[in-house]
């Protein structure tokens, strides 16, 4: 008998693996499953945000900002992505962009509480 080929994980499963690695502060290891998640589901804004956070923690600010940009493009009301991009922009030396994103994140958080 020929064994069945391995079943590929879903985008959500890869996303969950990446998030677990982030919680364990294994940021470099989190990149691969999160990359697989966005390859399988390019509309998964949470995976772009999570991968951006991993890049941010690795001090790869331009990669982080690119992923936060994608998350925001996919969901313009994603306040956490604005908050994360604010931190990355600040770390990358863009205080005006950081302040603009922080303001937007606060506006979205207020709207969510209404």
C-alpha positions as a printed NumPy array, in Angstrom:
array([[  0.   ,   0.   ,   0.   ],
       [  1.173,   3.49 ,  -0.854],
       [  0.783,   5.87 ,   2.068],
       [ -1.488,   8.836,   1.555],
       [  0.262,  12.143,   0.97 ],
       [  0.406,  14.399,   4.018],
       [ -2.569,  16.686,   4.38 ],
       [ -1.597,  20.315,   4.079],
       [ -2.699,  22.504,   6.929],
       [ -5.24 ,  25.249,   6.348],
       [ -4.384,  28.933,   6.406],
       [ -6.049,  29.199,   9.808],
       [ -3.962,  26.327,  11.183],
       [ -0.74 ,  27.937,   9.946],
       [ -1.91 ,  31.237,  11.447],
       [ -2.568,  29.529,  14.783],
       [  0.901,  27.932,  14.724],
       [  2.519,  31.279,  14.033],
       [  0.552,  33.004,  16.796],
       [  1.561,  30.283,  19.258],
       [  5.223,  30.81 ,  18.348],
       [  4.796,  34.56 ,  18.842],
       [  3.291,  33.931,  22.286],
       [  6.383,  31.847,  23.051],
       [  8.516,  34.78 ,  21.803],
       [  9.97 ,  32.643,  19.016],
       [  9.572,  35.398,  16.452],
       [ 11.966,  34.102,  13.787],
       [ 10.267,  30.677,  13.87 ],
       [  6.825,  32.32 ,  13.553],
       [  7.588,  33.841,  10.136],
       [  7.359,  30.571,   8.16 ],
       [  3.915,  29.371,   9.285],
       [  2.531,  32.889,   8.952],
       [  3.968,  33.117,   5.437],
       [  2.261,  29.819,   4.608],
       [ -1.005,  31.218,   5.997],
       [ -0.922,  34.273,   3.732],
       [  0.063,  32.153,   0.728],
       [ -2.971,  29.938,   1.278],
       [ -5.313,  32.832,   2.104],
       [ -4.052,  36.213,   0.87 ],
       [ -7.106,  37.879,   2.449],
       [ -6.228,  36.8  ,   6.006],
       [ -5.468,  40.203,   7.497],
       [ -4.776,  38.716,  10.944],
       [ -1.91 ,  36.632,   9.544],
       [ -0.335,  39.686,   7.9  ],
       [ -0.66 ,  41.564,  11.196],
       [  0.874,  38.676,  13.156],
       [  3.759,  38.282,  10.718],
       [  4.294,  42.04 ,  10.814],
       [  4.498,  41.849,  14.593],
       [  7.091,  39.068,  14.364],
       [  9.122,  41.173,  11.929],
       [  8.776,  44.176,  14.241],
       [ 10.094,  42.189,  17.202],
       [ 13.01 ,  41.073,  14.998],
       [ 13.679,  44.762,  14.234],
       [ 12.919,  44.238,  10.547],
       [ 10.84 ,  47.394,  10.465],
       [ 10.334,  47.752,   6.705],
       [  9.035,  44.169,   6.447],
       [  6.826,  44.812,   9.461],
       [  5.402,  48.012,   7.996],
       [  4.728,  46.278,   4.663],
       [  2.748,  43.544,   6.435],
       [  0.817,  46.038,   8.569],
       [  0.046,  47.996,   5.38 ],
       [ -1.375,  44.824,   3.815],
       [ -3.444,  44.031,   6.917],
       [ -4.87 ,  47.569,   6.864],
       [ -5.551,  47.383,   3.119],
       [ -7.524,  44.194,   3.722],
       [ -9.381,  45.619,   6.755],
       [ -9.34 ,  49.39 ,   7.13 ],
       [-10.969,  49.102,  10.584],
       [ -8.248,  46.839,  12.035],
       [ -7.188,  49.008,  14.977],
       [ -4.489,  46.597,  16.189],
       [ -2.755,  46.753,  12.805],
       [ -2.696,  50.572,  13.056],
       [ -1.327,  50.312,  16.595],
       [  1.376,  47.884,  15.508],
       [  2.264,  49.98 ,  12.463],
       [  2.534,  52.997,  14.747],
       [  5.165,  51.198,  16.84 ],
       [  7.058,  50.033,  13.75 ],
       [  7.   ,  53.474,  12.159],
       [  8.267,  55.025,  15.372],
       [ 11.081,  52.491,  15.599],
       [ 11.934,  53.11 ,  11.93 ],
       [ 12.294,  56.852,  12.536],
       [  8.919,  58.091,  11.252],
       [  7.355,  59.892,  14.229],
       [  4.705,  61.651,  12.128],
       [  3.512,  58.365,  10.627],
       [  3.604,  56.761,  14.072],
       [  1.454,  59.545,  15.544],
       [ -1.021,  59.388,  12.657],
       [ -1.424,  55.626,  13.1  ],
       [ -1.808,  55.953,  16.861],
       [ -4.535,  58.555,  16.368],
       [ -6.335,  56.283,  13.883],
       [ -6.057,  53.277,  16.232],
       [ -7.593,  55.319,  19.057],
       [-10.434,  56.539,  16.807],
       [-11.22 ,  52.975,  15.745],
       [-11.102,  51.746,  19.346],
       [-13.573,  54.471,  20.375],
       [-15.901,  53.511,  17.532],
       [-15.726,  49.853,  18.54 ],
       [-16.857,  50.725,  22.073],
       [-19.929,  52.619,  20.817]])
